[in-house]
Amino acid sequence: MGTLMVSPAMLLLIVFFFIPVGLCFALAFTNARLISPEPATLVGLENFQRLFQDPLFWRSLRNTVYFAVVVVPLQAGFALVLALLVNAKIRGINFFRTLYFVPVVTSIVVVSILWKFMYQSDGLVNNMLQTLTFNVVQGTDWLSNPTAAMPAIMFMSIWQAVGFHMVIWLSGLQTIPGELYEAAELDGADKWQQFRYVTWPGLKATRTFILVTITIAALSLFAQINVMTQGGPLDATSTVVFQAVRVGYGQQETAYASTISLVFFVLVLTVSLVQRYLTRERG
Amino acid sequence: MTVTTIDQAAAPTRAAPVTEQTRRPGLRRAGGYLVRILLVLFFAFPLVFMFMSSLKPDDQIFADLSSIKAFLPVGDISLANYTGVFDTVPAARFLANSIAITTVTVLVGLVVNSMAAFALSRMRWRGKTLVLAAIIATLVVPFETFALPLVWWVNKLPWLLFQDGQFFYTTGWLDTYRVQIFPFLANAFSIYLFYSYFQSIPTSLDEAARVDGAGWFRIYRSIVMPLAGPAIATVAILTFLPAWNSYLWPLMVVQTENLRPVMVGVSYFQQLNVLWGQIMAYSTLITIPVLVMFLALQRQFIRSIASAGVKG
C-alpha cells in the first residue's frame, strides 16, 4: 500500500527527472540531434573537444561568472539591509514589507519587457537620470552598449529578486532571541557591535542558504537575456544557459547542448559545495 | 521596564550602524520613514509606469516620459490598449492556456506529492529509505541542467491517443498541453514540505482510526489532509508561481501559437510589435491575477517563501 501511494510521484520523478539527468551525461558523448531520422551514435569526447575550442562558450561562461560575482554580494547585502529595515516594530511595517516584495511576484518575463522599454536611449530611465541629476548625467542606449548591457541587466535582476531574499533574511532575524540584544545592551554594546556580535553570528545558517540560492539563480540566467538582448550586443550578454538553449533548441544539437549543460551542472554543484564548506559549522 | 524591553527587541532593526546617540528620536524616526518610503518608490515606479502607460495611446506614452506625467493617469486615458491587444494576438487563448495548465499542475501536484509524503511519513514499506534519499537528492539539481536532454526525451515518449472510439499509439509529446504539465507534477520540494508537516501531526490520531478499521487511504483523506491546511497553502503557492510564470520550457516545446502560455505569448508579441501601449496592457493583464492573489494572501505568501529557507 505504501508503494502504491508513493508510486505516482516516483514514476513521474523517474521519467521527468532521473532519466533526463542520466541522459544529460549519456548524450554528451553522442551526436544526438533533436529531430533526426538516424539514431544517435557514440562519438567519444568530440563534444568536449569542441567545447574547449568554442570561443562563444568561453565568452558565455565569462559573462555568467561576471554576472554572478557582481549580483551575489550586492543582492545578498541589499536584501539584508531591507530585512533589517522591515524588521522594525514601527507602524505600517507590513505595508513596506509587502511593497518591497511586489517585484518578486511579477514574472521575470514581464519585468524584462518593461525594463527593456525603460532602458531605451530616450526611455524612462535616461529621462529620470537627467531630471534627478539636473542634466549632469546623460544615459546611454543601455542594452545596445556592450559595456553597459550586462550592468543594466544586473541592476534589473537585483531589483526584481531582492525581496525574495529579504524575506529569507527576515525569517532568520526573527529566530534570534530578543534577550541576546538585551544582554548585549547591558554590556554596553552599541548598535554596530550588537549587529557584529549578535545578529551576524545568529544568521549563519540563513547566510549559507542565501548565498547558495542567489548563486544558483545567477548562474541560471536566461529569461532576461532571451527577452532583452538575445545574447548581444557582440555576445556581451550571452550566458551558459542561453548558449545551451541556442545550441540545443535553436540549432537542434542536443548532444552539444548536453555537454554545455554538464558544465553548468558542475559549476552549480561546485559552488554549493564550496559555499557549504566555507560556511560549515566550526568546532 | 517593559517599554525599554520592547525598544531593545526592536534594536537590531535599525539598519544603519548608528554609533552616536541621537538626541532627537522624533527626527530619526522621520528619517527612517523617509528611507523606507524612498525604497517603496524604487520598487514601485516601474510597475506604476507600466500600468499608467497601458491606459495611454503610444504617442502620449513617449511624450510623458520626460515628466512626472509618466506615472500619472492624465491625458487621453482609455482602455483601448486592452481591447486592442485581443485583436492583435490570441491573448484570450494564451490566458486560457495558462489558467488551465496552472490549475491542473497545482491540483494534481497537491494530490501526487501529498500522497507520496504520506506514504513516506506514515507507512512502512520496503525501499522507503532509498526513495526518501532519492527525493532529497533531486533538490540540488536545477531544472536548467536537464532541460535540453528533456526536450529530446519528451519527443520520444509514447502516448495513447483516443480518437473516434479507438486508441492509437503515438510518440512525441512536443507541441501539446501534457508536455507543459507532466514534468512539473511531482516535485521533491513539495514532497519534502508535506513530509515535514505530516511528521508534526501526532500518529495517535491515525492509530485510533486504524483500530476503528480505517484503511490507509481513508486516514490520508479524512484525517491527515484536513489537518494539513498550512502545508497545502504553502505547496499551492510555491507551485502556482513557477507554473504561471513558466517561460524557458514552453518556449522550447510549444510551436503552435494556440498552445502558448501567457509568458511565451507576451514575449513573442513584444518581439514582433512595437505597440508599446498594448504590450504594457497585456503585461499588466497577466500580472494582475498574481498580484491580487498575493495581496489577498500575503501572509501565506511570505510564510511560504520563508519556509523555502528551512531546506538550507
Interface residues (C-beta under 8 A of the other chain):
Chain A: M1 G2 T3 L4 M5 V6 P8 A9 M10 L11 L12 L13 V15 F16 F17 F18 I19 P20 V21 L23 C24 L27 A32 L34 I35 V81 L82 L84 L85 V86 N87 A88 K89 I90 F96 R97 T98 L99 Y100 F101 V102 P103 V104 V105 T106 S107 I108 V109 V110 V111 I113 L114 W115 K116 F117 M118 D122 G123 L124 N127 Q130 T131 W159 G163 F164 V167 I168 L170 S171 G172 L173 I176 G178 Y181 E182 E185 D190 K191 W192 Q194 F195 V198 T199 A205 T206 T208 F209 I210 V212 T213 I216 S220 F222 A223 N226 V227 V241 A244 V245 G248 Y249 T254 A257 S258 S261 F264 F265 V268 L269 S272
Chain B: T5 I6 Q8 A9 A10 A11 P12 T13 R14 A15 P17 V18 T19 R29 G32 Y33 V35 R36 L39 V40 F42 F43 A44 P46 L47 F49 M50 F62 L65 S66 A70 V112 N113 M115 A116 F118 A119 L120 M123 R124 W125 R126 G127 K128 V131 A134 I135 T138 V140 V141 P142 E144 T145 F146 A147 L148 P149 L150 V151 W152 W153 N155 L157 F182 P183 L185 A186 A188 I191 G215 W216 F217 Y220 L241 W244 N245 Y247 L248 L251 M252 M263 V266 S267 Q270 W276 I279 M280 S283 I286 T287 V290 L291 F294 L295 Q298 F301 I302 I305 A306 A308 G309 K311 G312
